[in-house]
Amino acid sequence: MDYQGINWKGPLPFYMAYPEYMVPGRERDMLKDMEYLQQMYPKDVRRFQKRISEMLDRSDYEGSFVYDEYPDRYSLIALAKTMLLILQREEEDAPTEELVQVLLFNEIYKRRHSERRGRRYF
């Protein structure tokens, strides 16, 4: 297949199949999609997501490492482990570390691309 002068073999990545999806100014639509789909998470996962969001509020300020162009992997994993320890103390059925990391990274993504970037949410 020839796509804009590129000889492409194999299936197209989603962003090439839907080129309007990555058009500048569509970030708000992408975040709305993400938030809509997150509402479909199972009940316990939504509860963990909300609590992780509340805990991340403490790191949500202008100049925070979560807004670095390439945030340090070890700092993010350490933050996720701290959140996991808190959830283990608070919850009888605490999530796995992997789930905490995924929810944390999704929340960071939303905040990095939000209009309220670097402003506390309360």
Disulfide bonds with the S-S distance in Angstrom:
none
